[in-house]
Structures are given as C-alpha cells and as structure tokens.
Amino acid sequence: MYICIEIKKTKMKYTCTTISQCILTLFLFGSLSSNAQPAGWTYKVPVQVTNGSAAPRINYQELITINTQIPIAAGNMLASGNDIRFIDSCGSVVFQHWVESGINTPATKIWVMIPSIPASSTVSFWLFYGNPSAVNTESFPAVFPAAFITGGSNVTLTGTQTYDWFRIDASDTLFIQAGAPLTINARNAVINGVVHGVGRGNQAPGPNLAGTGTGGGETSVNAGSAGGSYAGTGGSGGFDLGDALAAGGPIYGTTSGVDSDMGSSGGSGTTEGGSGGGAFDITAEFVLITGIINVTGDSAINNGATSRGGGGGSGGCVKVTSDRIQNSGTVTARGGKGAAGSSPASDSGGGGGGGRIKLLYDAALSGAGVLNSNGGLGGPNGGQGPGQPGASGTTYSGVMPFPNNIIVIGSQSIYTTNLSLTLSDPDTAICAGSPLTVTGSAGFTTYTFYLNGL
C-alpha cells in the first residue's frame, strides 16, 4: 500500500512510499489514530479464521471457543457476557454472535456469523469486551436464520434438507418418509429425540412376490419366504420335505464408504414380508446424539393361520459424517423378524439381514452410545427346518477428513481510544476506506484522510 502524508511545521514536508515508513514517520513526529474501533470497549483479542477449502464460505457460522472465566474473574468482562462483540478488522462491520454455552468457564462456546471467507484465505477480526454499559446483542435467529427445531412436534422429512442448525428435541420424533432416503446437511446437529426409520426403506410387495430392493428376499411356491439382505444376508424361509427353498438376496453397499442405502424388503408368501429399514444420512461439523436413531427392518406380518410366512425386512443405514461426533444414544439398524405361522406345518419366514451404521469423523468421536446392526430372527416353524435368522450387519467408526476451518485466537490486549500505531503494534489493522487522523505535536497541523487502496 502506498500513501503520502504531509505534516506541516513551517514548510516541512515528509513523504513515504510504504506503510512502514509512514508509521515510522508518524512515530517520530506525531501519532496516527483510527476511529475504526468502537468507543467504550477496553479490551480486544485478535481472531483469525482460515478457510482451507477451495470454495468460499458465505454467511458462515463459526464456533469460537474461548476462556471467559479469566477476564470475568479479573473484572474485565461482564459476568453476563453482554459486552462481547465481534467486529471486522476495519471496524466497519459488527458480526452477529450467539453464546451457545459455558459463559464464565474456560470453554465458552460462541457462534459467530462471518459474512465472507474467501477460498483458501484467512479472515482476521476482533473480539472486543470490557464495556460495563454494554447491552446484550447476541441472537440465535441472526446467526442461524435457517434453523430446524422440532420444538414439541413430530415431523416427517424426506429427500435432501439443508439447515444452519438441526435439532430434534427430547420429546419429539422425526419420521423418515417411507420409500425415500433422508439426507440432512447442517452446521450443527443435535438429536435428543427419536429418528424413526423402522420399515421406511424399500417397501414390501403384495403376497407371493419377491422382496424389493437390491437384496430383496426370494419367495417360494411351497416354502416360507426369505428375509431381505443389505449388510447381512437375509435368512432362508422354513420348509417341508421337497419344498423349493427361498434364499436372501445379495449383500450390497460398503462398510466404511460414503454410500448410504435403504434396506431391502423380505419376500412375501401367503402373507406380506417386512419392509426394509430407512436410510438416514447426516453431515454436520458437530453432531450430538443423546436420543435414538432407529432404521430397523419391519417384521413380516403374522396372521395366525398362514401356510407360507413372509421374510423380515433388512436393516437400513445410518451414516454420520462430522468433524466431532458425541454419541451417548442408541443407533439401531437390525433386521426384522420372519413371520411365525400357526403350526409346524406352516412354513415360517426368514429373518432380515442387518443394516449398516457408519460414524465417520475427523477430530474426535466420544461417548459410549449403543450401536446395533444384528440380523432378525426367523420364524420357528417348518416341517424340515424353521425360518433362519438374518446375518448380522456392520458397524464402523473411522476417521475421514472433514473440511473444517482453522481458528487462531490471539492474546488479550488493552485498547485505549485513539490508540497510536507504531512499529511495535503490528496487530492493529489499517484498511482501505478507513478514516485516519494524523495529530502532530506542538506546531503541527492535524489532518484526517482516507486510504484508498491496498
């Protein structure tokens, strides 16, 4: 950046060609001040956020974790945190913020809405505090304008949904629409309630038909139908001497890949087989699970007098992709049960195969949550053999890169009104378009001017 500053004393003129020379000249002959920083705030902390991805971040919520216990204990910050402000390096834009938790603790979580972070670039801004007259300006709706919160209601979703904030409250249930996967993209996701995907995958056909989906269970003209397959093979149906045995369909999908599929249905006999479990795919930088996610396959229908029972549906898929996953809940993708029938002469259906559970994280996976992808039980009846259980599915927890930002938080410094710029104050920003004031010592003239370029 090149500027020329004229400071008059009699007719003396000082000209510089670089910003460092200008600062040095002012340090020797006067002081340079900017009104780009807010009056009334005493302390400031520099913050830098680096976008490591090749795509820009626009109106991006960033989680900043800071120690507010120390400045509050020292009397430098209000115990309420009402004096917290985030302001761009030029002092012209106040960023919206919301304190999620932990005020007056070593790990206060504050979400900041940053208007723009260019691709593969770093944005610098300030955290200001120390104004005893400040009022609270934090706002959840301003930081997360596209929030999905169940708030005491049960809801049904399908397709791909994108939110800033996603939360299922403890008393609520989110139903996955039958026959369609559900994909959630969010900055932060909290599941305290229930995600219900039982039997919401590939739907069972009518009587005497093979199951639907890639791993649909077979049917038979004289034996019980097989359970659906996914990560585990569906169990074969019960049979009598000379019956044509029904088998489960093929296994599909991967244990640790990014694919996510619905479970397949069991074959239908005299009665209908069970539908496969649904597919729930969620991607967020932070994911907290304290509730239940259930994509178990449906059990086949029992009518009490069936001669050829249907097979159970296979479990579906739960895939979580995140930087940090905390799971203390229950995630289930079991296979459904085969139809039992009313007597040994009634050939039972086979159990559905287990589904897939994938927890893909970058920085951390914590919690002692329960993961269950067992196969379903086969029905007990068949002259020569009962319905067989479905094979277990897969549960996988492994590291996968997540494109999160790098955050660097500097140390506290005291800000005073009309802070002078010197070579020993490198963290003070000078921005294009900012009004600056040059105040000379005795006999010098005071100027206000603008930097017009970088």
Solvent accessible surface area in square Angstrom, and as a share of the most:
residue,aa,sasa,rsa
1,M,59,0.26
2,Y,171,0.65
3,I,29,0.15
4,C,78,0.47
5,I,12,0.06
6,E,70,0.31
7,I,1,0.01
8,K,94,0.40
9,K,87,0.37
10,T,121,0.70
11,K,197,0.83
12,M,92,0.41
13,K,129,0.55
14,Y,45,0.17
15,T,91,0.53
16,C,12,0.07
17,T,81,0.47
18,T,52,0.30
19,I,44,0.22
20,S,60,0.38
21,Q,87,0.39
22,C,1,0.01
23,I,23,0.12
24,L,78,0.39
25,T,31,0.18
26,L,1,0.00
27,F,119,0.49
28,L,115,0.57
29,F,69,0.29
30,G,20,0.19
31,S,34,0.22
32,L,2,0.01
33,S,11,0.07
34,S,25,0.16
35,N,114,0.59
36,A,17,0.13
37,Q,29,0.13
38,P,31,0.20
39,A,79,0.61
40,G,46,0.44
41,W,37,0.13
42,T,51,0.30
43,Y,32,0.12
44,K,3,0.01
45,V,11,0.06
46,P,37,0.23
47,V,1,0.00
48,Q,81,0.36
49,V,0,0.00
50,T,41,0.24
51,N,0,0.00
52,G,63,0.60
53,S,25,0.16
54,A,98,0.76
55,A,55,0.43
56,P,79,0.50
57,R,36,0.13
58,I,110,0.56
59,N,90,0.46
60,Y,26,0.10
61,Q,5,0.02
62,E,3,0.01
63,L,20,0.10
64,I,1,0.00
65,T,65,0.38
66,I,17,0.09
67,N,60,0.31
68,T,0,0.00
69,Q,81,0.36
70,I,117,0.59
71,P,12,0.08
72,I,23,0.11
73,A,88,0.68
74,A,67,0.52
75,G,65,0.62
76,N,32,0.17
77,M,10,0.04
78,L,50,0.25
79,A,70,0.54
80,S,67,0.43
81,G,5,0.05
82,N,42,0.21
83,D,0,0.00
84,I,0,0.00
85,R,23,0.08
86,F,0,0.00
87,I,9,0.05
88,D,25,0.13
89,S,34,0.22
90,C,35,0.21
91,G,26,0.25
92,S,88,0.57
93,V,66,0.38
94,V,91,0.52
95,F,11,0.05
96,Q,85,0.38
97,H,7,0.03
98,W,49,0.17
99,V,27,0.16
100,E,59,0.27
101,S,53,0.34
102,G,26,0.25
103,I,58,0.29
104,N,66,0.34
105,T,47,0.28
106,P,82,0.51
107,A,55,0.43
108,T,0,0.00
109,K,82,0.35
110,I,0,0.00
111,W,1,0.00
112,V,0,0.00
113,M,22,0.10
114,I,1,0.00
115,P,55,0.35
116,S,52,0.33
117,I,0,0.00
118,P,67,0.42
119,A,37,0.28
120,S,83,0.54
121,S,37,0.24
122,T,66,0.38
123,V,27,0.15
124,S,48,0.31
125,F,3,0.01
126,W,10,0.03
127,L,4,0.02
128,F,1,0.00
129,Y,6,0.02
130,G,9,0.09
131,N,18,0.09
132,P,110,0.69
133,S,93,0.60
134,A,14,0.11
135,V,105,0.60
136,N,79,0.40
137,T,63,0.36
138,E,55,0.25
139,S,33,0.22
140,F,40,0.17
141,P,93,0.59
142,A,37,0.29
143,V,0,0.00
144,F,2,0.01
145,P,96,0.60
146,A,50,0.39
147,A,41,0.32
148,F,32,0.13
149,I,62,0.31
150,T,11,0.07
151,G,56,0.54
152,G,57,0.55
153,S,58,0.37
154,N,98,0.50
155,V,40,0.23
156,T,76,0.44
157,L,25,0.13
158,T,43,0.25
159,G,35,0.33
160,T,93,0.54
161,Q,52,0.23
162,T,99,0.57
163,Y,35,0.13
164,D,25,0.13
165,W,9,0.03
166,F,0,0.00
167,R,71,0.26
168,I,0,0.00
169,D,27,0.14
170,A,80,0.62
171,S,99,0.64
172,D,4,0.02
173,T,26,0.15
174,L,0,0.00
175,F,58,0.24
176,I,0,0.00
177,Q,84,0.37
178,A,47,0.36
179,G,37,0.36
180,A,26,0.20
181,P,62,0.39
182,L,0,0.00
183,T,35,0.20
184,I,0,0.00
185,N,49,0.25
186,A,15,0.12
187,R,26,0.10
188,N,10,0.05
189,A,1,0.00
190,V,15,0.09
191,I,0,0.00
192,N,48,0.25
193,G,2,0.02
194,V,43,0.25
195,V,0,0.00
196,H,53,0.24
197,G,0,0.00
198,V,35,0.20
199,G,6,0.06
200,R,60,0.22
201,G,0,0.00
202,N,34,0.17
203,Q,75,0.33
204,A,20,0.15
205,P,20,0.12
206,G,28,0.27
207,P,78,0.49
208,N,80,0.41
209,L,97,0.48
210,A,56,0.43
211,G,13,0.13
212,T,53,0.31
213,G,36,0.35
214,T,88,0.51
215,G,0,0.00
216,G,13,0.13
217,G,0,0.00
218,E,82,0.37
219,T,43,0.25
220,S,11,0.07
221,V,130,0.75
222,N,60,0.31
223,A,0,0.00
224,G,0,0.00
225,S,0,0.00
226,A,0,0.00
227,G,0,0.00
228,G,0,0.00
229,S,0,0.00
230,Y,0,0.00
231,A,10,0.08
232,G,2,0.02
233,T,57,0.33
234,G,4,0.04
235,G,5,0.05
236,S,25,0.16
237,G,1,0.01
238,G,0,0.00
239,F,62,0.26
240,D,44,0.23
241,L,151,0.75
242,G,73,0.71
243,D,30,0.15
244,A,60,0.47
245,L,96,0.48
246,A,1,0.00
247,A,46,0.35
248,G,15,0.14
249,G,12,0.11
250,P,84,0.53
251,I,94,0.48
252,Y,32,0.12
253,G,36,0.35
254,T,66,0.38
255,T,58,0.34
256,S,48,0.31
257,G,24,0.23
258,V,103,0.59
259,D,44,0.23
260,S,31,0.20
261,D,48,0.25
262,M,33,0.15
263,G,0,0.00
264,S,0,0.00
265,S,0,0.00
266,G,0,0.00
267,G,0,0.00
268,S,0,0.00
269,G,0,0.00
270,T,60,0.35
271,T,10,0.06
272,E,61,0.27
273,G,3,0.03
274,G,2,0.02
275,S,12,0.08
276,G,0,0.00
277,G,0,0.00
278,G,0,0.00
279,A,1,0.00
280,F,0,0.00
281,D,20,0.10
282,I,0,0.00
283,T,42,0.24
284,A,1,0.00
285,E,11,0.05
286,F,40,0.17
287,V,4,0.02
288,L,55,0.28
289,I,0,0.00
290,T,62,0.36
291,G,10,0.10
292,I,76,0.39
293,I,0,0.00
294,N,35,0.18
295,V,0,0.00
296,T,10,0.06
297,G,2,0.02
298,D,54,0.28
299,S,57,0.37
300,A,7,0.05
301,I,93,0.47
302,N,88,0.45
303,N,88,0.45
304,G,47,0.45
305,A,84,0.65
306,T,1,0.00
307,S,63,0.41
308,R,39,0.14
309,G,0,0.00
310,G,0,0.00
311,G,0,0.00
312,G,0,0.00
313,G,0,0.00
314,S,0,0.00
315,G,0,0.00
316,G,0,0.00
317,C,0,0.00
318,V,0,0.00
319,K,13,0.05
320,V,0,0.00
321,T,20,0.12
322,S,1,0.01
323,D,5,0.02
324,R,118,0.43
325,I,3,0.02
326,Q,97,0.43
327,N,6,0.03
328,S,69,0.45
329,G,7,0.06
330,T,47,0.27
331,V,0,0.00
332,T,12,0.07
333,A,0,0.00
334,R,90,0.33
335,G,1,0.01
336,G,3,0.02
337,K,112,0.47
338,G,7,0.07
339,A,0,0.00
340,A,32,0.25
341,G,15,0.15
342,S,65,0.42
343,S,44,0.28
344,P,99,0.62
345,A,79,0.61
346,S,9,0.06
347,D,2,0.01
348,S,0,0.00
349,G,0,0.00
350,G,0,0.00
351,G,0,0.00
352,G,0,0.00
353,G,0,0.00
354,G,0,0.00
355,G,0,0.00
356,R,9,0.03
357,I,0,0.00
358,K,0,0.00
359,L,4,0.02
360,L,2,0.01
361,Y,41,0.16
362,D,48,0.25
363,A,53,0.41
364,A,35,0.27
365,L,61,0.31
366,S,56,0.36
367,G,56,0.54
368,A,99,0.77
369,G,22,0.21
370,V,86,0.50
371,L,56,0.28
372,N,40,0.21
373,S,10,0.06
374,N,79,0.41
375,G,20,0.19
376,G,5,0.05
377,L,114,0.57
378,G,20,0.19
379,G,3,0.03
380,P,93,0.59
381,N,22,0.11
382,G,16,0.15
383,G,49,0.47
384,Q,102,0.45
385,G,11,0.10
386,P,58,0.36
387,G,6,0.06
388,Q,79,0.35
389,P,76,0.48
390,G,9,0.09
391,A,49,0.38
392,S,73,0.47
393,G,15,0.15
394,T,35,0.20
395,T,63,0.37
396,Y,70,0.26
397,S,53,0.34
398,G,9,0.08
399,V,101,0.58
400,M,49,0.22
401,P,115,0.72
402,F,24,0.10
403,P,85,0.53
404,N,50,0.26
405,N,13,0.07
406,I,111,0.56
407,I,58,0.30
408,V,83,0.48
409,I,60,0.31
410,G,33,0.32
411,S,90,0.58
412,Q,84,0.37
413,S,38,0.24
414,I,108,0.55
415,Y,10,0.04
416,T,78,0.45
417,T,91,0.53
418,N,98,0.50
419,L,47,0.23
420,S,46,0.29
421,L,9,0.04
422,T,26,0.15
423,L,104,0.52
424,S,99,0.64
425,D,30,0.16
426,P,120,0.76
427,D,58,0.30
428,T,20,0.11
429,A,38,0.30
430,I,29,0.15
431,C,14,0.08
432,A,46,0.35
433,G,48,0.46
434,S,9,0.06
435,P,35,0.22
436,L,3,0.02
437,T,43,0.25
438,V,0,0.00
439,T,63,0.36
440,G,16,0.15
441,S,66,0.43
442,A,94,0.73
443,G,61,0.59
444,F,34,0.14
445,T,63,0.37
446,T,77,0.45
447,Y,67,0.25
448,T,88,0.51
449,F,43,0.18
450,Y,124,0.47
451,L,0,0.00
452,N,140,0.72
453,G,37,0.36
454,L,161,0.80
